[in-house]
Amino acid sequence: MDINQLEVLIAVAREKSFSRAAESLGRTQPAVSQAIRRLEQEIGEKLFDRSSKDG
């Protein structure tokens, strides 16, 4: 886990939205999704439920 992934993780949890987290961080939504995906692969667990709009 690097500081970028931790920053993105906190933003997504706080905003409860990948898109709003991206906006708050000044990044694109795909960049946020990729950071979370890499973190999930590193730890071997899904961190967010992507099946609903509620995160």
C-alpha positions as CSV (number, residue, x, y, z in Angstrom):
1,M,0.0,0.0,0.0
2,D,1.3,3.4,-0.9
3,I,0.3,6.9,0.3
4,N,-1.6,7.5,-3.0
5,Q,-3.8,4.4,-2.4
6,L,-4.4,5.3,1.2
7,E,-5.4,8.8,0.2
8,V,-7.8,7.4,-2.4
9,L,-9.2,4.8,0.0
10,I,-10.0,7.5,2.6
11,A,-11.6,9.8,0.0
12,V,-13.9,7.1,-1.4
13,A,-14.9,6.1,2.1
14,R,-15.6,9.7,3.1
15,E,-17.4,10.6,-0.1
16,K,-19.2,7.2,-0.5
17,S,-18.7,7.6,-4.2
18,F,-15.8,6.9,-6.6
19,S,-16.8,9.9,-8.8
20,R,-17.1,12.4,-5.9
21,A,-13.8,11.1,-4.4
22,A,-12.1,11.6,-7.8
23,E,-13.5,15.2,-7.9
24,S,-12.4,16.0,-4.4
25,L,-8.9,14.7,-5.2
26,G,-8.6,16.4,-8.6
27,R,-8.3,13.0,-10.3
28,T,-10.3,11.1,-12.9
29,Q,-12.7,8.5,-11.8
30,P,-10.8,5.7,-13.7
31,A,-7.6,6.7,-11.8
32,V,-9.5,6.3,-8.5
33,S,-10.9,3.0,-9.5
34,Q,-7.5,1.8,-10.6
35,A,-5.9,2.8,-7.3
36,I,-8.6,0.9,-5.3
37,R,-8.4,-2.1,-7.6
38,R,-4.6,-2.3,-7.1
39,L,-5.1,-2.0,-3.3
40,E,-7.7,-4.7,-3.3
41,Q,-5.4,-7.0,-5.3
42,E,-2.5,-6.3,-2.8
43,I,-4.6,-7.2,0.2
44,G,-6.7,-9.9,-1.4
45,E,-10.0,-8.4,-0.3
46,K,-12.8,-6.3,-1.9
47,L,-13.1,-3.0,-0.1
48,F,-16.2,-1.6,-1.7
49,D,-19.4,-2.9,-3.0
50,R,-19.6,-1.7,-6.6
51,S,-23.0,-3.3,-7.3
52,S,-24.9,-0.3,-6.0
53,K,-24.7,3.5,-6.2
54,D,-24.3,3.6,-2.4
55,G,-20.7,2.3,-2.7
